[in-house]
């Protein structure tokens, strides 16, 4: 079978490389950075903050795939008592209980929400306008978008339902996502995948690789657009200020503060995984979506407001803090009238396939990267088999 090249060593690229190698293909994975992981990296040092994904969802497609290959590793869930430390910001004050409208809306099936209408309009018809706005802001935790109510009702409700499921779907890789990436990388190498790091692939190099076999471009959509010189590779994403900080431990701190007045979410991740922070400290990570004309300082100011509500004296207790602006790097969002099927296709022609979190694949956040990586690999294996005159070689039982 011919060679298959994968450009990008994040979650999508590793999924694609493993899938293709399991079919018997000769696979080379090219990563421009010196380390693998893409946005699924975890910071080095005593404060192990995840740079991108945080949670795996038990009903998601990659849960079973990872478990079947013994790659899931230890995962942790939220201790039950931490649920009592959930706080909701409503009308500027911290509340212990969510509005009843949020609970009522969580029982509405996703298929009842229209694709071509906005979430705010649809939800207002279900639970009233005030409840709809609160639900839209709550859903921002799985959207990273400054105006969730303006997005497709079906798109938002699918994520809202999973975010509010009971018992919670979310599980967290112990030690951060870097541990999961390490297991995937070791498995890929064990299957014979050649991993090359530290050398970026440009358009010329891409052409040379494509002459030897199919190529899977598993990068951000912006990078793929430049690499493939294809201006059609665009799709809307969010714009969020990411705030990571460590505080000296204090009994009584909140576990989560969810902003129902505006999109925003702050979570104490060391509650479920104490090893993410040094002894005597706790690690918080938050995301605060901002509009296209807003400044990073605006999101940071909103972070301070939630910290005031859930973490008294946080300024004096802060031992470490990092801020970043994620612009177009938080996954695809679908406007009314569109679904995941309308995003850029996995198939780009001439033996080129696309994977990542903004392409035409279903799922929630990182699940889009996984699903597209899986599909791109199977299509690349089939294309390689056709070029060499052999069968596709895809082992469907393994996928």
C-alpha positions in Angstrom: 0.0 0.0 0.0 1.2 3.5 -0.7 2.3 6.0 1.9 -0.3 8.2 3.8 0.9 11.5 5.2 -0.8 13.2 8.1 0.0 16.9 8.6 -0.7 18.0 12.2 -0.2 16.1 15.4 -3.2 17.1 17.5 -6.2 15.0 18.4 -7.4 14.9 14.7 -4.0 14.0 13.3 -3.3 11.3 15.9 -6.7 9.8 15.4 -6.2 9.7 11.6 -2.7 8.3 11.9 -3.8 5.5 14.2 -6.8 4.6 12.1 -4.8 4.5 8.9 -1.9 2.5 10.5 -4.4 0.0 11.9 -5.6 -0.7 8.3 -2.0 -1.6 7.3 -1.0 1.7 5.7 2.5 3.1 6.0 1.9 6.4 7.8 4.1 9.4 8.5 2.8 12.1 10.8 4.3 15.6 10.3 4.1 18.1 13.2 5.5 21.6 12.9 6.0 22.0 16.7 8.5 20.1 18.7 5.8 18.4 20.6 2.5 16.7 19.7 -0.9 17.6 20.9 -2.0 20.8 19.1 -4.6 22.5 21.2 -4.8 19.3 23.4 -1.6 20.2 25.2 -1.3 20.7 28.9 1.1 23.3 30.4 4.3 22.0 31.9 5.2 22.8 35.4 3.4 22.7 38.7 0.2 24.3 37.3 -1.1 21.8 34.7 -3.6 23.9 32.8 -5.1 22.4 29.7 -4.7 24.7 26.7 -7.7 23.4 24.8 -10.1 20.5 25.6 -10.9 19.8 29.2 -13.6 17.2 29.3 -14.3 13.9 27.5 -18.0 13.1 27.2 -19.1 9.6 27.9 -21.6 9.5 25.1 -19.2 10.9 22.7 -17.8 8.9 19.7 -14.2 8.9 20.9 -14.9 7.5 24.4 -15.6 4.0 23.1 -12.8 4.2 20.4 -10.2 5.2 23.1 -11.4 2.6 25.6 -11.3 -0.2 23.0 -7.6 0.5 22.4 -6.8 0.9 26.1 -6.0 4.6 25.5 -8.6 6.2 27.7 -6.4 5.9 30.8 -7.5 7.0 34.2 -10.3 9.6 34.1 -11.9 11.5 37.0 -15.4 12.8 37.6 -16.6 15.7 39.7 -17.0 14.7 43.4 -20.7 14.7 44.3 -20.2 17.3 47.0 -18.8 19.8 44.6 -22.2 19.9 42.9 -23.3 21.8 46.0 -20.7 24.5 45.3 -22.1 25.3 41.8 -23.0 29.0 41.6 -25.0 31.0 39.1 -24.6 34.7 38.5 -28.1 36.2 38.0 -28.7 39.9 38.1 -25.2 40.5 39.4 -25.6 38.2 42.4 -24.5 34.6 43.1 -27.3 32.1 43.4 -27.1 28.5 44.5 -29.9 27.3 42.2 -30.5 27.8 38.5 -33.7 29.3 37.2 -36.4 26.7 36.7 -36.4 27.6 33.0 -33.0 26.1 32.6 -34.2 22.8 34.0 -37.4 22.8 31.8 -35.4 23.5 28.7 -33.0 20.7 29.4 -35.8 18.3 28.9 -36.6 19.5 25.4 -35.4 17.0 22.8 -32.8 18.5 20.4 -34.8 17.4 17.3 -37.6 19.7 18.4 -35.4 22.8 17.9 -35.4 24.1 14.3 -32.2 24.3 12.3 -33.3 27.6 10.5 -34.3 29.6 13.6 -32.2 31.2 16.3 -31.9 29.6 19.7 -33.1 32.7 21.5 -36.3 32.8 19.5 -37.0 29.1 19.9 -36.1 28.9 23.6 -38.2 32.0 24.4 -41.2 30.2 23.0 -40.5 27.3 25.3 -39.5 29.0 28.6 -39.9 32.8 28.1 -37.4 35.4 27.0 -35.6 35.8 30.4 -35.1 32.0 30.7 -34.0 31.8 27.1 -31.3 34.4 27.6 -30.1 32.6 30.7 -30.0 29.3 28.9 -28.1 30.8 26.0 -25.5 32.3 28.3 -25.2 28.9 30.2 -24.7 27.1 26.9 -21.7 29.3 26.1 -19.6 26.9 28.2 -19.8 24.5 25.2 -19.8 27.1 22.5 -17.1 29.8 23.3 -19.3 32.3 21.4 -20.3 35.8 22.6 -23.9 35.5 21.3 -25.2 31.9 21.6 -28.8 33.1 21.2 -28.1 34.1 17.6 -26.9 30.7 16.6 -29.0 27.8 15.1 -31.5 26.5 17.7 -30.8 22.9 16.8 -27.0 23.4 17.1 -27.2 25.1 20.5 -29.8 22.8 22.0 -27.8 19.7 21.1 -24.9 21.1 23.2 -27.2 22.4 25.9 -28.7 19.0 26.4 -25.4 17.3 26.8 -24.1 20.0 29.1 -27.1 19.7 31.4 -27.4 15.9 31.3 -27.8 14.0 34.6 -25.7 12.2 35.7 -23.1 14.5 34.1 -21.4 13.2 30.9 -18.1 15.0 31.5 -15.0 13.1 32.6 -11.5 14.5 32.8 -8.3 12.7 31.8 -6.2 12.5 35.0 -3.1 14.7 34.8 -4.6 16.7 31.9 -5.0 16.1 28.2 -1.3 15.7 27.7 -1.5 12.3 29.3 -4.1 11.2 26.7 -2.0 12.6 23.9 1.1 10.7 25.2 -0.8 7.4 25.1 -2.1 8.1 21.6 1.3 9.0 20.4 2.9 5.9 21.9 0.2 3.7 20.4 0.7 5.3 17.0 4.4 4.7 17.1 3.7 1.1 18.2 1.7 0.7 15.0 4.7 1.8 13.0 3.7 5.4 12.4 6.8 7.6 11.7 6.5 10.8 13.6 8.4 13.9 12.4 8.4 17.0 14.5 9.9 20.5 14.3 9.5 21.0 10.6 6.5 22.9 9.2 5.0 21.8 5.9 4.5 24.5 3.3 2.6 24.4 0.0 5.6 23.1 -2.0 6.3 20.3 0.5 2.6 19.4 0.5 2.8 18.9 -3.3 5.8 16.6 -2.9 4.1 14.5 -0.2 0.9 14.2 -2.3 2.9 12.6 -5.1 3.7 9.7 -2.9 0.2 9.1 -1.5 -2.9 10.6 0.1 -2.4 13.5 2.5 -4.6 14.3 5.5 -4.4 17.9 6.6 -5.2 17.9 10.3 -4.5 21.5 11.2 -6.5 24.6 12.1 -8.8 25.7 9.4 -6.7 28.9 9.0 -3.5 26.9 8.5 -5.3 24.6 6.1 -6.6 27.5 4.0 -3.1 28.8 3.6 -1.5 25.4 3.0 -4.0 24.4 0.4 -4.3 27.9 -1.1 -8.1 27.5 -0.8 -10.0 30.6 0.2 -13.2 28.6 0.6 -11.9 27.0 3.8 -13.6 29.3 6.2 -16.2 28.8 9.0 -17.2 30.8 12.0 -15.7 30.1 15.4 -15.7 31.8 18.7 -13.6 34.5 20.3 -12.9 34.0 23.9 -10.6 35.3 26.6 -9.1 32.3 28.5 -8.1 32.9 32.1 -6.1 30.4 34.1 -5.0 31.0 37.6 -4.0 29.3 40.8 -5.2 30.4 44.3 -4.1 29.4 47.7 -6.7 26.9 48.9 -9.6 28.2 51.0 -12.5 26.2 52.3 -15.9 27.2 50.9 -14.7 28.3 47.4 -17.2 27.7 44.6 -16.6 24.8 42.2 -18.2 26.5 39.2 -19.5 30.0 38.6 -21.7 30.1 35.6 -22.6 33.6 34.4 -26.2 33.8 33.3 -26.1 37.5 32.8 -23.5 37.2 30.0 -21.6 34.3 28.5 -18.9 33.2 30.9 -17.7 30.2 32.9 -15.2 29.7 35.7 -14.3 26.2 37.0 -12.0 24.9 39.7 -10.5 21.9 37.9 -8.3 20.8 40.8 -11.6 19.8 42.6 -11.7 16.6 40.6 -7.9 16.3 39.9 -5.9 17.8 42.8 -2.6 16.9 41.0 -3.2 19.8 38.5 -1.9 22.2 41.2 0.7 22.1 43.9 -0.3 21.2 47.4 -2.2 24.0 49.1 -3.3 25.5 45.8 -6.2 25.1 43.5 -6.3 25.5 39.7 -9.1 27.6 38.1 -9.7 27.9 34.4 -12.3 30.1 32.8 -13.5 31.3 29.4 -15.3 34.6 28.6 -16.5 35.0 25.1 -16.2 38.5 23.7 -17.5 40.2 20.5 -15.4 40.9 17.4 -14.7 44.5 18.5 -14.1 43.8 22.2 -10.7 43.8 23.9 -9.1 41.1 25.9 -9.3 43.4 28.9 -13.1 43.2 28.7 -13.1 39.5 29.1 -10.5 39.7 31.9 -12.7 42.2 33.7 -15.7 39.8 33.6 -13.5 37.1 34.9 -12.8 39.3 37.9 -16.5 39.7 38.5 -17.1 36.0 38.7 -14.0 35.5 40.9 -15.4 38.1 43.3 -18.6 36.1 43.5 -17.2 32.7 44.0 -13.7 33.1 45.4 -13.5 35.8 48.2 -10.1 37.3 48.6 -8.8 35.8 45.4 -6.5 38.7 44.5 -4.4 38.2 47.7 -4.5 34.4 47.2 -3.3 34.3 43.5 0.0 32.5 43.0 0.0 32.2 39.2 -2.1 33.6 36.4 -2.1 33.4 32.6 -4.4 35.1 30.1 -4.9 34.4 26.4 -7.2 35.4 23.6 -8.5 32.4 21.5 -9.7 34.0 18.2 -11.3 31.5 15.8 -9.7 28.6 17.7 -12.6 27.2 19.7 -14.4 25.0 17.2 -17.2 25.5 14.7 -20.5 27.3 15.4 -23.5 27.0 13.1 -25.7 29.9 12.2 -29.4 29.5 11.5 -30.0 27.5 8.3 -26.7 25.6 8.5 -25.6 22.3 10.1 -22.3 20.5 10.4 -22.9 19.2 6.9 -22.4 22.7 5.5 -18.9 23.1 6.9 -15.8 22.6 4.7 -15.8 19.0 3.4 -13.4 16.4 4.5 -12.7 15.5 0.9 -10.7 18.2 -0.9 -9.8 16.3 -4.1 -6.6 15.1 -5.6 -6.0 12.8 -2.7 -6.2 15.5 -0.1 -8.4 15.2 3.0 -9.2 17.6 5.8 -9.7 17.0 9.5 -10.1 19.3 12.5 -12.7 21.0 14.7 -14.3 23.2 12.0 -15.0 20.7 9.2 -18.0 18.7 8.1 -18.2 16.2 10.9 -20.7 15.8 13.8 -19.9 16.0 17.5 -19.3 18.4 20.4 -16.1 20.5 20.4 -13.1 18.0 20.3 -15.4 15.3 19.1 -15.5 17.0 15.7 -11.7 16.7 15.5 -11.9 13.0 16.3 -14.8 12.2 13.9 -13.3 14.0 11.0 -9.9 12.4 11.7 -11.5 9.0 11.6 -13.4 9.7 8.4 -10.4 11.3 6.7 -8.2 8.3 7.5 -10.7 5.8 6.1 -11.1 7.8 2.9 -7.3 8.1 2.6 -6.8 4.4 3.0 -9.4 3.7 0.3 -7.7 6.2 -2.0 -4.3 4.7 -1.4 -5.7 1.2 -2.2 -7.1 2.5 -5.4 -3.8 4.1 -6.4 -1.9 0.9 -5.7 -4.5 -1.4 -7.3 -5.3 -3.2 -4.0 -8.4 -3.2 -1.8 -9.2 -0.4 0.7 -7.7 -2.3 3.6 -10.0 -0.7 6.2 -10.8 -2.9 9.1 -14.3 -1.6 10.0 -14.4 -3.7 13.2 -11.5 -1.7 14.6 -13.0 1.7 13.8 
